[in-house]
Amino acid sequence: MKNVTISDELYQNLAAMKQPGESFSDVINRLVYRNKVKVKAFYGGLKGSKALDELESEVRKNRKESVPREFK
């Protein structure tokens, strides 16, 4: 067993994440070893949705308004 020092803010965040019966070690373990989600898992999830139409519209608008940078 080791002692570690963490900020009050981090302590509060970890405490909020604790599930019933979990220790702080359990919470940290869960966060460190959680399964990573691959972006490909979401591919096509918005197809045909209004949200995708709005996102595409915003991207097009931002592209028109952006100014290209010069690289030297």
Helices and strands as residue ranges (DSSP letters): H 8-17, H 24-32, G 39-42, H 50-65
